[in-house]
Amino acid sequence: MKILVVGGGGREHAIIKSLKKSPRATEIYAAPGNGGIAADAHCTGIGAKDLDAIVDFAKKQAIDFAVVAPDDPLVLGCVDLLEGEGIPCFGPNKAAAILEGSKVFSKNLMRKYNIPTAAYETFDDLAAALDYLKTAPIPTVVKADGLALGKGVTIAETREEAEAAVRACMEDKVFGDSGSHVVIEEFLTGPEVSVLSFTDGKVLVPMVSSMDHKRIGDGDTGPNTGGMGTVAPNPYYTEAMAQRCMEEIFLPTMAAMNAEGRPFKGCLYFGLMLTPQGPKVIEYNCRFGDPETQVVLPLLESDLLTVMEATAKGTLGETEVKFRNQHACCVVLASQGYPKKYETGFPITIPADLDAQVYVAGAKLEDGVLKTSGGRVLGVTALGDSLQAAIDKAYAQAAQVTFDNAYCRKDIGARALQAET
């Protein structure tokens, strides 16, 4: 089979490496791909949001199956266009992708169908939003309605911070049209858990839970990033909690989307907070998370291509989805200075005998040499029979991958280890 994967980051590299294991995957293309992905797929250089070029390429290459991985092309309707040309896809159509594309939609959906989430109000008028903040509980959370490269959320510790966040969205338009509407919601406390799931709109199969580390510095300090590392499974997510989430959140969400005439097929991501009052939804994503994918897919024993095809065809209930009874840790190597100012263009050395998976996010090939080209450069993922073993191995192997100005957190998995004691 000829497969096209839309996207060009570490998540897409992890998806491609997993798809490569399938004996039916004869050729894999990436749009656009990156310098590291080039070792595992044909990189087209076509931008992930250039939908016309993606569809044209898929038709000319007679692509048999497409995986649309990032949020932007999903929300823009990439799946609709490809399927309209007879190319089966893994990923939700435009109508279903609104679950991530509009936080106002997703919050209202949860309210309508009694799915537990933080208390909230939505606003499209600046004066009304500012007036509400005068009496809102502090801390509070301000979210731009639309996609904002993962940067549209502010946890405001003071009323002044909350007001500044609202003005940045609605008045200064720092997120463009994405900030025309805002959600102001209750600040929740408790362990965070990411749960990715396969769903064909009829059945929902959760993947292994994971714990992301968003902040740049050790001890969860400093500004938020796209993710500095992950571990899986998440020890806070017990079997009892998993059952509760399935009954109170996962299946009701799938049913709610069906009831709204927006059946969801693809990877439905649940960002959860395990509060003292029970599990609540922080956010939905309409695709694989990054860097959660880099620890979840290495634990998948089943053939990813088979599972994705079943999800697209609506036969997921007849397909085995099995995960290894092991632990995984991913350590992200970033450019010093990220997420603010950083330098790029440094050669990357990856030993050929490295005993770990390397998923490249921000790197390019120049004259056959892999060089840094982004803030988060790559992730090193290792498996182990215990969480400690996976963490130790990931750090030992990551230490062998080198480039100038490399930076990584030294405490990926530390909170998870605390939960085990």
Phi and psi in degrees as a GROMACS rama.xvg file:
@    title "Ramachandran Plot"
@    xaxis  label "Phi"
@    yaxis  label "Psi"
@TYPE xy
-97.6502  121.742  LYS-2
-118.203  139.06  ILE-3
-114.488  125.349  LEU-4
-109.773  118.692  VAL-5
-87.1749  125.422  VAL-6
134.265  170.95  GLY-7
-153.371  35.7472  GLY-8
-122.047  -166.604  GLY-9
-63.0385  -37.7328  GLY-10
-58.7537  -47.5836  ARG-11
-65.1128  -34.8275  GLU-12
-63.6843  -41.1499  HIS-13
-64.4433  -41.5988  ALA-14
-62.832  -45.0811  ILE-15
-64.0193  -44.1645  ILE-16
-61.6635  -36.2758  LYS-17
-71.2327  -40.8733  SER-18
-64.8746  -33.6326  LEU-19
-60.6348  -24.0784  LYS-20
-70.4041  -20.8284  LYS-21
-73.3516  130.142  SER-22
-65.6367  -16.3511  PRO-23
-89.1718  -8.76371  ARG-24
-85.848  99.0674  ALA-25
-88.4268  -38.9801  THR-26
-139.759  135.963  GLU-27
-124.16  131.513  ILE-28
-115.924  150.235  TYR-29
-125.779  141.288  ALA-30
-130.332  101.049  ALA-31
-90.8833  -19.7366  PRO-32
80.6322  -173.163  GLY-33
-155.309  -177.905  ASN-34
-60.7454  -33.2687  GLY-35
-79.9382  -38.8755  GLY-36
-61.4324  -27.7141  ILE-37
-57.9831  -20.8458  ALA-38
-76.658  -15.5472  ALA-39
-123.183  -8.27598  ASP-40
-156.186  163.323  ALA-41
-81.5194  117.13  HIS-42
-87.8933  124.058  CYS-43
-88.3694  -23.2141  THR-44
77.7935  -0.697674  GLY-45
-76.0801  127.342  ILE-46
-61.3152  145.161  GLY-47
-65.2129  -20.4928  ALA-48
-100.176  0.472034  LYS-49
-86.083  74.5468  ASP-50
-61.476  -40.7337  LEU-51
-60.9453  -43.3327  ASP-52
-67.838  -36.5647  ALA-53
-63.348  -47.1776  ILE-54
-64.7542  -42.3369  VAL-55
-61.6266  -44.0676  ASP-56
-62.4657  -45.4061  PHE-57
-61.5646  -37.9278  ALA-58
-69.191  -46.4901  LYS-59
-65.1551  -34.8786  LYS-60
-88.1303  -1.57582  GLN-61
53.3742  52.0948  ALA-62
-64.1247  134.138  ILE-63
-88.19  -28.1554  ASP-64
-156.637  138.566  PHE-65
-122.998  144.736  ALA-66
-120.18  113.481  VAL-67
-97.5303  109.039  VAL-68
-95.2368  -42.0276  ALA-69
-82.1549  162.618  PRO-70
-68.27  -43.1975  ASP-71
-56.5724  -55.283  ASP-72
-64.4798  -28.7738  PRO-73
-66.8859  -47.8108  LEU-74
-65.7565  -30.8984  VAL-75
-77.5369  -13.5742  LEU-76
100.716  27.3946  GLY-77
-60.2585  -40.8316  CYS-78
-63.0585  -41.7263  VAL-79
-58.7195  -44.0087  ASP-80
-68.0455  -42.8249  LEU-81
-66.2769  -44.985  LEU-82
-65.844  -30.8085  GLU-83
-63.7988  -22.3359  GLY-84
-97.9265  10.9156  GLU-85
82.6507  16.9348  GLY-86
-102.631  112.433  ILE-87
-64.3143  144.932  PRO-88
-133.167  148.289  CYS-89
-99.2866  121.08  PHE-90
140.43  152.237  GLY-91
-74.24  153.098  PRO-92
-75.9417  177.854  ASN-93
-60.3468  -40.4741  LYS-94
-62.7149  -35.9715  ALA-95
-83.7072  -31.6037  ALA-96
-66.9302  -11.7552  ALA-97
-60.8059  -18.6533  ILE-98
-58.5771  -32.3484  LEU-99
-99.7701  -31.3687  GLU-100
-66.8726  -22.3816  GLY-101
-137.558  111.79  SER-102
-67.9963  -30.8638  LYS-103
-62.6363  -45.0641  VAL-104
-59.6785  -49.2592  PHE-105
-65.8608  -39.6209  SER-106
-65.983  -42.1306  LYS-107
-66.2542  -34.6261  ASN-108
-62.4946  -45.1948  LEU-109
-64.7356  -38.8772  MET-110
-64.3529  -45.5874  ARG-111
-63.2213  -37.1803  LYS-112
-107.659  16.7002  TYR-113
56.6872  42.0546  ASN-114
-93.2863  124.49  ILE-115
-62.2348  127.781  PRO-116
-155.077  174.579  THR-117
-66.5035  143.191  ALA-118
-60.543  145.839  ALA-119
-157.862  167.074  TYR-120
-138.492  151.759  GLU-121
-116.528  150.243  THR-122
-141.369  141.307  PHE-123
-122.208  9.20732  ASP-124
-123.246  122.689  ASP-125
-59.3448  -47.1936  LEU-126
-61.2647  -40.9771  ALA-127
-65.6764  -39.7829  ALA-128
-64.7949  -43.6023  ALA-129
-66.1833  -36.8626  LEU-130
-65.1802  -40.8685  ASP-131
-62.8848  -36.3453  TYR-132
-66.8231  -19.3162  LEU-133
-61.9853  -27.8253  LYS-134
-123.896  2.41754  THR-135
-67.3473  144.884  ALA-136
-61.363  142.51  PRO-137
-117.812  137.273  ILE-138
-68.4633  159.789  PRO-139
-137.801  166.084  THR-140
-118.533  129.281  VAL-141
-113.071  126.446  VAL-142
-126.493  130.856  LYS-143
-68.5568  143.394  ALA-144
-62.8024  -46.0452  ASP-145
-97.2668  -172.088  GLY-146
-67.0039  137.404  LEU-147
-144.663  38.9806  ALA-148
55.6996  31.2561  LEU-149
75.0706  8.86412  GLY-150
-112.678  9.70979  LYS-151
-89.9072  16.6109  GLY-152
-119.941  129.814  VAL-153
-123.948  125.302  THR-154
-92.8842  106.653  ILE-155
-93.7162  121.395  ALA-156
-85.0812  -17.4273  GLU-157
-135.158  164.045  THR-158
-63.9303  -34.0612  ARG-159
-64.3876  -42.397  GLU-160
-64.5865  -39.7218  GLU-161
-64.7766  -43.2337  ALA-162
-64.089  -41.0886  GLU-163
-63.122  -38.9636  ALA-164
-65.9569  -41.612  ALA-165
-64.9479  -43.831  VAL-166
-64.3351  -39.018  ARG-167
-59.6789  -40.433  ALA-168
-72.4333  -53.8077  CYS-169
-92.0689  -30.0416  MET-170
-99.7841  -48.5774  GLU-171
-85.7  -14.9066  ASP-172
55.8711  41.3935  LYS-173
-65.3062  -20.2202  VAL-174
-111.098  19.4572  PHE-175
64.3504  -142.9  GLY-176
-66.2226  -19.4075  ASP-177
-59.9708  -24.4218  SER-178
-99.7378  9.17776  GLY-179
-64.662  -32.9149  SER-180
-113.446  145.272  HIS-181
-130.641  153.574  VAL-182
-111.508  129.614  VAL-183
-114.15  118.592  ILE-184
-133.208  164.024  GLU-185
-59.4626  140.29  GLU-186
-83.9004  120.273  PHE-187
-98.6617  153.076  LEU-188
-125.934  154.326  THR-189
133.184  173.217  GLY-190
-65.5595  139.704  PRO-191
-93.7228  144.055  GLU-192
-136.556  136.981  VAL-193
-106.266  128.311  SER-194
-127.843  111.571  VAL-195
-87.3946  151.338  LEU-196
-144.739  149.687  SER-197
-91.5142  133.817  PHE-198
-146.448  138.765  THR-199
-107.725  14.2168  ASP-200
89.6562  -11.6039  GLY-201
-114.77  -41.4611  LYS-202
-127.845  157.773  VAL-203
-131.992  126.451  LEU-204
-118.253  106.627  VAL-205
-66.5772  146.016  PRO-206
-91.4443  -177.575  MET-207
-62.9364  136.591  VAL-208
-69.052  161.364  SER-209
-147.971  166.627  SER-210
-126.778  119.364  MET-211
-92.4308  157.503  ASP-212
-125.326  97.0837  HIS-213
-81.6823  -33.269  LYS-214
-80.3729  154.034  ARG-215
-70.9369  -32.842  ILE-216
-105.349  158.777  GLY-217
-56.8503  148.273  ASP-218
73.0187  19.7103  GLY-219
56.3771  52.8968  ASP-220
-114.488  162.277  THR-221
83.1764  -177.279  GLY-222
-70.2162  158.428  PRO-223
-69.7942  148.173  ASN-224
-124.727  -172.863  THR-225
-76.9496  -1.99427  GLY-226
124.105  121.608  GLY-227
-101.845  1.77733  MET-228
158.265  165.218  GLY-229
-149.691  157.284  THR-230
-131.712  154.981  VAL-231
-150.963  145.179  ALA-232
-73.7871  167.564  PRO-233
-86.0669  117.27  ASN-234
-65.4749  -20.0809  PRO-235
-71.5737  -19.1323  TYR-236
-93.7975  84.0507  TYR-237
-76.0741  170.766  THR-238
-61.8038  -39.5825  GLU-239
-64.0833  -40.8994  ALA-240
-67.5174  -38.5183  MET-241
-61.3164  -42.3089  ALA-242
-64.5191  -41.2713  GLN-243
-64.3556  -42.6273  ARG-244
-64.8809  -38.6022  CYS-245
-60.2785  -44.6092  MET-246
-76.8777  -36.8388  GLU-247
-96.0935  -22.7618  GLU-248
-125.881  -55.898  ILE-249
-66.1257  -58.3137  PHE-250
-65.252  -39.6962  LEU-251
-61.6899  -33.4492  PRO-252
-67.0151  -45.9249  THR-253
-59.7902  -44.3247  MET-254
-65.9219  -37.5654  ALA-255
-63.9875  -43.0363  ALA-256
-64.9926  -37.8876  MET-257
-63.3884  -43.1167  ASN-258
-64.4428  -28.2451  ALA-259
-85.155  1.52655  GLU-260
73.2894  26.0993  GLY-261
-128.531  58.0286  ARG-262
-55.6484  134.804  PRO-263
-100.835  124.06  PHE-264
-124.785  128.234  LYS-265
138.448  -144.391  GLY-266
-102.573  114.047  CYS-267
-102.941  120.446  LEU-268
-103.33  128.569  TYR-269
-109.973  115.912  PHE-270
-93.3903  114.226  GLY-271
-116.623  151.571  LEU-272
-120.15  124.353  MET-273
-88.6912  86.0099  LEU-274
-82.7608  166.357  THR-275
-59.2499  -22.1247  PRO-276
-90.834  -1.43972  GLN-277
119.988  176.39  GLY-278
-70.4698  138.357  PRO-279
-135.065  151.032  LYS-280
-82.25  124.146  VAL-281
-85.233  -45.0698  ILE-282
-159.546  156.71  GLU-283
-107.683  145.053  TYR-284
-120.838  151.774  ASN-285
-100.834  25.086  CYS-286
-163.674  173.879  ARG-287
-58.4472  140.388  PHE-288
-80.8258  160.523  GLY-289
-131.961  115.376  ASP-290
-103.506  22.7201  PRO-291
-59.2116  -37.3565  GLU-292
-56.9001  -33.5224  THR-293
-70.9317  -12.3715  GLN-294
-110.992  -25.2716  VAL-295
-77.0599  -48.2626  VAL-296
-67.0915  -34.4016  LEU-297
-61.9608  -19.8993  PRO-298
-90.2031  -5.77682  LEU-299
-77.4273  121.427  LEU-300
-87.3689  -32.9276  GLU-301
-69.5705  161.254  SER-302
-72.5101  114.896  ASP-303
-60.1762  -41.0069  LEU-304
-60.9893  -42.9976  LEU-305
-61.5092  -43.4496  THR-306
-65.9902  -42.7634  VAL-307
-64.7341  -40.9791  MET-308
-62.7619  -42.1763  GLU-309
-63.7929  -37.4512  ALA-310
-62.97  -42.2941  THR-311
-69.7578  -36.0698  ALA-312
-83.1188  -16.8289  LYS-313
86.4358  24.3248  GLY-314
-117.18  27.3278  THR-315
-62.2774  -33.3784  LEU-316
-64.1789  -17.6542  GLY-317
-101.597  6.66092  GLU-318
-117.336  132.511  THR-319
-75.9322  132.308  GLU-320
-124.06  105.926  VAL-321
-122.391  139.179  LYS-322
-118.674  149.85  PHE-323
-67.336  146.96  ARG-324
-87.8167  61.5698  ASN-325
-134.635  -178.17  GLN-326
-117.232  154.629  HIS-327
-135.704  145.938  ALA-328
-135.703  132.661  CYS-329
-117.501  124.763  CYS-330
-108.164  122.353  VAL-331
-89.4331  128.194  VAL-332
-97.3126  120.571  LEU-333
-116.12  168.932  ALA-334
-81.9519  130.63  SER-335
-53.1741  128.586  GLN-336
107.593  -23.4064  GLY-337
-59.2064  141.293  TYR-338
-91.3231  14.2812  PRO-339
-97.8454  -123.328  LYS-340
-87.639  134.688  LYS-341
-150.838  157.947  TYR-342
-97.9764  152.092  GLU-343
-131.73  179.957  THR-344
96.342  13.3372  GLY-345
-92.7677  135.285  PHE-346
-61.7879  142.53  PRO-347
-109.125  131.448  ILE-348
-110.017  119.698  THR-349
-122.177  112.171  ILE-350
-57.7852  140.459  PRO-351
-66.6406  -27.4669  ALA-352
-98.6861  21.0775  ASP-353
-59.3541  131.471  LEU-354
-96.689  56.7238  ASP-355
-165.284  164.44  ALA-356
-90.0443  137.12  GLN-357
-114.958  121.872  VAL-358
-112.169  115.032  TYR-359
-90.0828  132.733  VAL-360
-113.229  -54.2922  ALA-361
-121.128  76.9936  GLY-362
-149.997  152.062  ALA-363
-132.232  158.227  LYS-364
-96.1753  127.36  LEU-365
-127.747  112.723  GLU-366
52.9293  40.2687  ASP-367
81.7696  1.082  GLY-368
-106.704  127.933  VAL-369
-79.118  123.287  LEU-370
-128.795  152.789  LYS-371
-66.2241  140.863  THR-372
-141.504  6.91112  SER-373
-148.45  -178.313  GLY-374
-75.6618  -56.7567  GLY-375
-89.8289  113.337  ARG-376
-86.9097  -48.3233  VAL-377
-163.519  165.139  LEU-378
-123.385  140.414  GLY-379
-111.76  119.371  VAL-380
-115.338  130.991  THR-381
-129.015  150.852  ALA-382
-106.963  156.635  LEU-383
-156.87  161.889  GLY-384
-77.4652  -11.3294  ASP-385
-135.977  162.713  SER-386
-62.3883  -43.6775  LEU-387
-60.0061  -41.1515  GLN-388
-65.0388  -40.6567  ALA-389
-65.3759  -41.7329  ALA-390
-64.3652  -48.3456  ILE-391
-59.1767  -43.2399  ASP-392
-68.7461  -40.7031  LYS-393
-60.7272  -43.4967  ALA-394
-70.2208  -38.0469  TYR-395
-64.0983  -40.7279  ALA-396
-75.7391  -36.9113  GLN-397
-62.8803  -31.7851  ALA-398
-65.246  -19.2393  ALA-399
-88.7036  -10.6666  GLN-400
-93.5697  123.654  VAL-401
-129.676  145.433  THR-402
-161.182  153.742  PHE-403
-61.8047  143.612  ASP-404
67.4444  25.3742  ASN-405
-74.2736  144.104  ALA-406
-142.683  140.655  TYR-407
-147.679  155.014  CYS-408
-71.204  147.219  ARG-409
-99.851  1.82817  LYS-410
-125.813  27.2091  ASP-411
-62.2241  126.1  ILE-412
91.1345  -6.2969  GLY-413
-62.3169  -42.9057  ALA-414
-65.6815  -36.0769  ARG-415
-65.901  -39.4858  ALA-416
-63.2532  -36.6932  LEU-417
-60.9983  -36.8009  GLN-418
-68.423  -24.0147  ALA-419
-80.4179  -19.1833  GLU-420
